[in-house]
């Protein structure tokens, strides 16, 4: 039963959020929304524990397509960072502000960068590309994420300061254009650096929220030093260049772990968990 503790914790967190928002906002949608996501993620983790090779891919599609197509395109909600700034500036705790609070600001205290590994609709597409394992060492380009973060803030701030009308429509189109840009840049970078996750490492502005909170993550990969033979395979297969053999909070690229569990699957001595 202990091995199923992680999916139980994840489901419990999402259900607590679902019920709380349903009752406080008096909106049944939140019960459906967060229950669906929690069940999808927990199902994927259970399937992974049971050694299903498509477990994480299934979660990515279940959650990623739901947020991209249903929430984004059908419901016209900008779930990108521009949507977060928009709702934040209007003082409304709805849609993107709730999404960011749960998945990208406070959620990482429990599941770290799990959003990136299981639910991001950008990574959902990029992970179909052929470079699942980085071909070379990590580039020193992490500063670019702060530029894209600042650009998104400046863009939305300028719209408010200029008193531009029909902001909701602008937010919808910025969601469409933003996703096209994300996919284009992400695919190009993947082929240039031979690394599917290059966009996540260097460009994605959302990591500015995710990284500091992930430092304190409750759910994280740990290494049994007695079993580890220091073969280095876990480091070679990690898409985010994390040193999972170091159990300290300060391990190399520790806040980059997306809980993809490639290291766990490939450890010859089952020293990771």
Secondary structure, 3 states (H helix, E strand, C coil): CHHHHHHHHHHHHHHHHHHHHHHHHCCHHHHHHHHHHHHHHHHHHHHHHCCCCCHHHHHHHHHHHHHHHHHHHHCCCCCCHHHHHHHHHHCCCCHHHHHHHHHHHCCHHHHCCHHHHHCCHHHHHHCCCCCCCCCCCCCCCCCHHHHHHHHHHHHHHHHHHCCCCCHHHHHHHHHHHHHHHHHHHHHHHHHHHCCCCHHHHHCCCCHHHHHHHHCCCCCCCCECCCCCCCCCHHHHHCCCCCCCCCCCCCCCCHHHCCCCCHHHHHCCCCCEC
